[in-house]
């Protein structure tokens, strides 16, 4: 994409802030003027801040860390989900699960539960459940997918958060602050910019405005990912050119370590035990779900 022009932001309505009586005085440096009782955002500052944020996001993506997108307001949901999916990043557009970051281990357990149900369907364990249990398990899987499906690939805490509307997503902001996770955000005139490291002063209510900001942020993430991939490719090339005798030596060492008796250790009864455990765990979860409903 070429250089972002102020006119583009103007056409998308990025400059419209909130009513002057609803303003947060800390946003004063980003306000250009007042018109008809509404604050107008200084778009020259917005352009500068977008460039700054884009550069930082590119570095995070290149480092291999995930950027978690958060937007649960109606007009932002679809736009954010689509933008995050394009760059293969996790996102939350349903209700923010409390403890999503501060209690990440528990959230990962719920995601693993989803994977366990999928495994049950593949290996036929699912069919051994009663009709009622199958129905309840499906409902549990749907619920988990709706709330956590978009973060199933996020195996560790994200490297950054990108938030639309920091007032609405205040719980996510607080959790990220506790863990020192950098926050990038669209910040409107009614919000406190001191809450976030990378402020993008902009209208966070209009879908056109949200789309325009994301349209100018995601290409940098894509560039960062491309950089990382090319580095990986170069790394592979280097390994390919390593001497064959070294490779043979490594292979021999690995073979020596993996002795035949180790293979025999995974007995069929152990496999059956694991299956039974998964089945019992999902059953218990399903029962708890139906009780709470």
C-alpha positions in Angstrom: 0.0 0.0 0.0 1.1 3.6 -0.8 1.4 6.3 1.8 -1.7 7.0 3.8 -3.4 10.3 2.9 -5.3 12.5 5.3 -8.1 12.7 2.8 -8.7 8.9 2.9 -9.2 9.1 6.7 -11.5 12.2 6.2 -13.7 10.3 3.7 -14.0 7.4 6.2 -15.1 9.7 9.0 -12.1 8.9 11.2 -12.0 12.5 12.4 -15.4 12.5 14.2 -15.0 12.4 18.0 -17.6 12.4 20.7 -19.7 15.2 22.0 -17.6 17.9 23.7 -19.2 17.3 27.1 -18.2 13.6 26.9 -14.5 14.3 26.3 -11.5 13.1 28.2 -9.1 16.0 28.8 -6.1 13.7 28.3 -7.1 13.5 24.6 -6.6 17.3 24.2 -3.2 16.9 22.3 -5.1 14.9 19.6 -8.0 17.2 19.2 -8.0 19.7 16.3 -11.1 21.7 17.0 -14.8 21.7 18.1 -17.6 21.8 15.5 -21.3 21.8 16.4 -20.6 20.4 19.9 -18.5 17.6 18.6 -14.7 17.2 18.9 -12.8 16.8 15.7 -9.7 14.7 15.8 -6.4 15.9 14.3 -5.9 13.5 11.4 -2.3 14.5 10.8 -1.5 13.1 14.3 -3.6 10.0 13.4 -1.5 9.4 10.3 1.7 9.7 12.3 0.4 7.3 15.0 -0.7 4.8 12.4 2.8 4.7 11.0 4.3 4.3 14.4 1.9 1.5 15.4 2.4 -0.3 12.0 6.1 -0.3 12.4 5.9 -1.8 15.9 3.3 -4.4 14.9 5.6 -5.5 12.0 8.4 -6.2 14.4 6.2 -8.2 16.7 4.9 -10.3 13.8 8.4 -10.8 12.6 9.4 -12.1 16.0 6.9 -14.9 15.8 4.6 -13.6 18.5 0.8 -13.4 18.0 -1.2 -10.1 18.1 -4.6 -10.6 19.7 -7.4 -8.5 18.2 -10.2 -7.5 20.6 -13.5 -5.9 19.5 -16.8 -7.0 20.9 -19.0 -4.0 19.7 -21.5 -4.9 17.0 -20.1 -2.6 14.3 -16.5 -3.8 14.7 -17.0 -7.6 15.1 -17.0 -8.7 11.5 -14.5 -6.2 10.3 -12.0 -7.2 13.0 -12.6 -11.0 12.6 -12.0 -10.7 8.8 -8.9 -8.5 9.2 -7.3 -10.7 11.9 -8.1 -13.9 9.9 -6.4 -12.5 6.8 -3.1 -12.2 8.7 -3.6 -15.4 10.6 -3.9 -13.7 14.0 -6.2 -14.7 17.0 -9.2 -12.5 17.8 -12.0 -12.1 20.4 -15.2 -10.7 19.0 -17.7 -12.4 21.4 -17.7 -11.7 25.1 -14.2 -11.3 26.6 -13.6 -14.4 28.7 -12.5 -13.1 32.1 -9.0 -14.3 32.9 -8.3 -14.8 29.2 -4.7 -13.5 29.8 -4.2 -13.5 33.6 -5.5 -17.1 33.8 -4.3 -18.3 30.4 -3.7 -21.9 31.6 -7.5 -22.4 32.3 -8.4 -20.9 28.9 -5.9 -23.3 27.2 -7.6 -26.2 29.1 -11.0 -25.2 27.6 -9.4 -25.1 24.1 -7.9 -28.6 24.7 -11.4 -29.8 25.7 -12.5 -28.8 22.2 -9.6 -30.8 20.7 -10.5 -33.8 22.9 -14.1 -33.8 21.6 -12.8 -33.7 18.0 -10.5 -36.6 18.8 -13.5 -38.6 20.3 -15.4 -38.0 17.0 -12.4 -39.2 15.0 -11.6 -42.4 16.9 -15.3 -43.4 17.4 -15.4 -42.9 21.2 -18.2 -40.3 20.5 -20.5 -43.0 19.1 -20.3 -44.9 22.4 -22.0 -42.1 24.2 -25.8 -42.1 24.7 -27.9 -39.9 22.4 -28.5 -37.3 25.1 -24.7 -37.2 25.9 -23.9 -36.8 22.2 -26.3 -33.9 21.9 -24.9 -32.2 25.1 -21.3 -32.8 23.9 -22.1 -31.1 20.6 -23.7 -28.2 22.3 -20.6 -27.8 24.5 -18.3 -28.0 21.4 -20.4 -25.3 19.7 -20.2 -23.0 22.8 -16.5 -23.4 23.1 -16.0 -22.8 19.3 -18.1 -19.6 19.5 -16.1 -18.1 22.4 -12.7 -19.6 21.9 -12.5 -21.0 18.4 -10.7 -17.9 17.1 -7.9 -18.3 19.6 -7.4 -22.1 19.4 -4.0 -21.6 17.7 -2.7 -19.2 20.4 -0.6 -21.6 22.5 1.1 -18.9 24.5 0.3 -15.3 25.7 0.2 -12.8 22.8 3.0 -10.4 22.1 0.5 -7.5 21.8 -3.2 -6.6 21.9 -5.0 -4.5 19.3 -8.2 -3.1 20.7 -11.1 -1.2 19.3 -12.8 1.0 22.0 -10.7 0.8 25.2 -13.7 1.8 27.4 -15.8 -1.1 26.3 -12.8 -3.5 26.5 -11.5 -2.3 29.8 -11.2 -5.8 31.3 -8.9 -6.8 28.4 -6.9 -3.6 28.9 -6.5 -4.3 32.7 -5.3 -7.9 32.1 -2.8 -6.8 29.5 -1.5 -4.1 31.8 -1.0 -6.6 34.6 1.2 -8.8 32.3 3.0 -5.9 30.6 1.6 -6.8 27.2 1.8 -3.8 24.9 -1.6 -2.4 23.8 -2.3 -0.9 20.4 -5.7 0.8 20.2 -8.2 3.0 18.4 -8.8 5.7 21.0 -11.7 8.1 20.7 -12.1 11.5 22.3 -14.0 10.1 25.3 -11.1 7.7 26.3 -7.9 8.0 28.3 -4.9 7.6 26.0 -2.6 7.0 29.0 -4.1 3.4 29.2 -2.3 2.3 26.1 1.2 2.3 24.6 0.3 2.9 21.0 -2.5 5.3 20.6 -4.3 5.7 17.3 -6.6 8.7 17.8 -9.7 7.8 15.7 -13.5 7.4 15.6 -14.0 3.9 17.2 -17.8 3.8 16.6 -18.2 4.0 12.8 -17.6 0.8 10.8 -16.0 2.8 7.9 -13.5 4.3 10.3 -12.6 0.9 11.9 -12.2 -0.6 8.5 -9.9 2.2 7.3 -7.6 1.9 10.3 -7.3 -1.9 10.1 -6.8 -1.7 6.3 -3.7 0.4 7.1 -2.4 -1.7 10.0 -2.7 -5.3 8.7 -0.3 -5.0 5.7 2.5 -4.3 8.1 1.7 -7.5 10.1 1.7 -9.3 6.8 5.2 -7.9 6.0 6.4 -9.0 9.4 5.2 -12.5 8.8 6.7 -12.6 5.3 10.1 -11.5 6.8 9.9 -14.3 9.4 9.1 -16.9 6.7 12.0 -15.9 4.5 14.3 -16.1 7.5 13.0 -19.6 8.2 13.6 -20.5 4.5 17.1 -19.2 4.7 17.7 -21.3 7.9 16.4 -24.4 6.1 18.8 -23.8 3.2 21.7 -23.5 5.7 20.7 -26.9 7.2 20.5 -28.5 3.8 24.0 -27.5 3.0 25.4 -29.0 6.2 27.8 -31.9 5.6 26.2 -35.3 5.0 28.5 -37.1 7.4 27.3 -34.8 10.2 23.7 -35.6 9.3 24.5 -39.3 9.4 26.1 -39.0 12.8 23.1 -37.2 14.2 20.7 -39.8 12.8 22.8 -42.6 14.3 22.7 -40.9 17.7 19.0 -40.5 17.6 18.5 -44.1 16.6 20.7 -45.3 19.4 18.7 -43.3 21.9 15.3 -44.5 20.7 15.6 -48.2 21.6 13.1 -50.8 20.4 11.9 -51.5 23.9 10.7 -47.8 24.2 8.3 -48.5 21.3 6.9 -51.5 23.1 6.2 -49.4 26.2 3.0 -47.9 24.8 0.8 -50.8 25.7 -2.8 -51.1 24.4 -4.2 -51.0 27.9 -2.5 -47.6 28.4 -4.1 -46.3 25.2 -7.5 -47.5 26.4 -7.0 -45.8 29.7 -6.2 -42.5 28.1 -9.4 -42.8 25.9 -11.5 -43.5 29.0 -10.0 -40.5 30.8 -10.9 -38.2 27.9 -14.4 -39.6 27.7 -14.9 -39.2 31.4 -13.6 -35.6 31.4 -15.9 -34.6 28.6 -18.9 -36.3 30.2 -18.3 -34.5 33.5 -18.0 -31.2 31.6 -21.3 -31.8 29.7 -23.1 -32.7 33.0 -21.8 -29.5 34.6 -22.9 -27.4 31.6 -26.4 -28.9 31.6 -26.8 -28.3 35.3 -25.7 -24.6 35.0 -28.3 -24.1 32.2 
